[in-house]
Amino acid sequence: MNALVIAALLLVLLTLSYQIGWSRSRRLASGGTERLHSRPIYHGVLAALFALLPAIIVLGLWALFSETVTRSFILAQLPPETAQLTQVQVQAVINRVQAIANGFGVVGEPAPEELAAAQAFETFQLVSFLAVIGAAAALGAGGLFFAQRRIGLRLRARTEVEIAVRIGLIACSTVAVLTTLGIVLSLLADALRFFSFINPLDFFFGTTWNPRFQSSGTGSAGEYGLLPLLWGTVMISLIAMLVAVPIGLMSAIYLSQYAPPNVRNVVKPIIEVLAGIPTIVYGFFALVTVGPFFAGLGNMIGVDIRATSALTAGVVMGIMIIPFISSLSDDIIAQVPRTMRDGSLGLGATQSETIRKVLLPAALPGVVGAILLAVSRAIGETMIVVLAAGNSPVLRFNPAEPTSTVTVSIVNQLTGDADFTSPQSLVAFALGLTLFVMTLLLNVLALYIVRKFREQYE
């Protein structure tokens, strides 16, 4: 209900302020011979910005600090000894009071002080919400009044709107950069805590993965060799690429060079549907269909192939990545200048020779960039390998046997009641940081190659 009231307030401010700014600008334009500096639409947008931004700032500040204010208010209504409880117990008491105030059931009979605090909190909720809505509406109306007073024939409304849009774009970019930086710093902090328990050389060059206490009372933290997980990740990704690259590239060549328009309009969306299937569905498909199929095929030819293995996970992951490579390669091949293909055909080359000797070499940097992006997608995949790889963190080179990957081990270490002061849980952050660096380097390399390709053929 509160969200609907806030949305209605913002919608009214947006509609009213835009209409007032636009109408005032139109009246100025029709009332004299001097032309407006900016079109009426910019005056309307500028008025809407002056009305919406103050209201959004007030609502944002309340959303940011409301939990702290609410907690302090509830604690002030409870007996003083409540503050002496542990943090978990205090939070439980606050949750009970909020549940009683909102009409939800609680375990046991509420104490009189809880009922009194809930009644006071209910009143506080209503008063604070009305105060925040009133402040937002008042500031929005003030911003609208100020904006409509500024509207004139020479007001550079378009310039101010473009500056506001530029600031908004910079803010969005900054949020993305700061989010990435925050992820890296959080991973790095806990990874350094992990390396205070385990030698980094043992982690990066160890060949045994056994993140458990070897014997009680010895203080042993287990063995955390990364190489089995790293090799499992690389092996599954290689199998996936061996499946996805030929099929994806050949389908892109067919759709862009050979397929009639009506066939392309049907086949291309069908291929891209694969990209919209959830990865858990692929994992289930690998577990119940592809794995038993490979196991039965191995029995027929006398080869031991496990149903859950690197082969099963790699093949299904390759099927998932096919539309990724196909779509990107199709777009890249289409960007090659048509004059290069026409020149080759005009010199007497066949269509297949033109594709092999002109189009593919010209599109090779972009195709390589698409493949590298697909590799980073494969390295970070989780659900397929959780269900289909077998979760066996042993350094082995046979793809028909079970294996494990970095992402599977992160899931295992953070599943259940995790103690984030022990190396058994902190190792997940070291694994996450390693995976982040791997995918980051692949993405940077792919973007560099694609950028070089675009600069060459724009």
Secondary structure, 3 states (H helix, E strand, C coil): CHHHHHHHHHHHHHHHHHHHHHHHHHHHHHCCCCCCCCCHHHHHHHHHHHHHHHHHHHHHHHHHHHHHHHHHHHHHHCCHHHHHCCHHHHHHHHHHHHHHHCCCCCCCCCCHHHHHHHHHHHHHHHHHHHHHHHHHHHHHHHHHHHHHHHCCCCCCHHHHHHHHHHHHHHHHHHHHHHHHHHHHHHHHHHHHHHHCCCCHHHHHHCCCEECCCCCCCCCCCCEECCHHHHHHHHHHHHHHHHHHHHHHHHHHHHHHHHCCHHHHHHHHHHHHHHHHCCHHHHHHHHHHHHHHHHHHHHHHHCCCCCCCCHHHHHHHHHHHHHHHHHHHHHHHHHCCCHHHHHHHHHCCCCHHHHHHHHHHHHHHHHHHHHHHHHHHHHHCCCHHHHHHCECCCCCCCCCCCCECCHHHHHHHHCCCCCCCCCHHHHHHHHHHHHHHHHHHHHHHHHHHHHHHHHHHHC
